[in-house]
Amino acid sequence: MPSLHATGEPGSSGVMRTTSQPAKSTARGSQAAAARVPAQGGAAAAAPAKLSFREKQELEQLPARIDAIEAQIASLQRRLADPALYQRDADAARAAAQELKEAEDELATVYARWEALEARR
């Protein structure tokens, strides 16, 4: 019957592999069994945690926040598309362009947060 044993090879990092030798009830067999326990526990620890109540609320509010940021971006783009803005007040045009960049950065951050929360859902 095949059994799993931790390889003791350098660089193996506790990789489990199947061998055709039966498990021995010696001290070495106990060591192999002990080596399997952390490997299994490590996989469970890597699983994402469930969302907290606060994170669930945040996730529910993200679509509305995204809509608001997208509306702000659309408004700034319309404003910047007006050539008269640049003729009247170049400083206002620069400020609007900076505000647009900040809104786009915020939108990217919010989308990333939404993706992270959805992955843990």
N, C-alpha and C positions, 0 to 999 in steps of 0.2 A: 504494500500500500504506500503510495507516495506521501511524503510529509514535508512540511515547510521548515526550513532551517535558515537562520541568519548567516550570511556569509561573513567570514572573518577576514576577507580580503581587503587590503588597503584601498581606500577610495570607494568602498562599497556602500558606506553610510547606512549600514543596517538593512540592506536590501534583502528581501525574503526570496528564496527560490525553492522550487520543488526538487526533491531528490527521490530516488527510487529506494533509498535505504529506509527501513522501518525506524521509528523513533525509539531511542534507547531510554531506559529508565535509570540511567546513570546521572551523575552530577552534570555531565555535559548536556544531557537531554533537558535537564532543569534549566540550564543556562539558555538553551535555545528557546524554551518556552518563555523564559523571562524576557528574552530579546524580542519576542513577538508582541508582548503586551505594550511596550512603548510605541511600537510601530502602529498598532491598532488605535491606541489612544491619541496619537498624533494626527491621524486622519480625522478623528471625531473633533479634535480641537480646531482643525482647519475649516470646518463647516461654518458658514456664516450664521451669526446669531439672529434670532427673530427680532423684528422691529419692536422697539419700546412704544409705549402709548404716545409719547411725545413725537417720535419719528413717524408714527402712523398719521398723526395730525398734520405734521409737516408735509408728508406725502400727499395727503388729501388737498392741501392748500397750494401745492406747486403748480398745477395747471392754471389756476387763476393768476398766480404770480407771473408765470410765463406769458400769459395773454397780456398782462399789463406792461411787461417789459417790451414785448413785440409791438404793442400799440405805441409806446414811447419811441421805439426805434423808427417805426413808420412815420410818425410825426416829424421826427428830426430829419429823416431822409427827404420828406416833402419840403421842409424848411430849407435844407441845404441845396435842394434842386432849383430853388428860386435864384436866378442870377442877380436880382435886385438886392438880395441880402449882402452880397459881396461888394456891390457898388455903394450901398448905404453905410455899412458898418462892418469893416473887415474883422474887427475884434469880436463882434457878435458871431460872425461866421466861424472864426477859430474856436470860440467857446462852444458853439453848437457841434462842431466837428469833434471836439474833445468829449463832450457829453455823449455823442453817438458812440464813440469808441468805448467809453466806460459802460454804456448800456449793453453794447455787444459783448463785452467781457463778462458782465454780470449775467447775461443770458447764457453764455457758455458755462459759467459756474453753476447756475441753477439747473441746466440740463444734465451736467455731470452729477450733481447731487441727486436728481431724480433717478438717473440710471443706477446709481449706487444703492439707493433705497429700494428700487424695484428688484434689483438683483438679490437682495436679502429677504424679500417678501415671501 
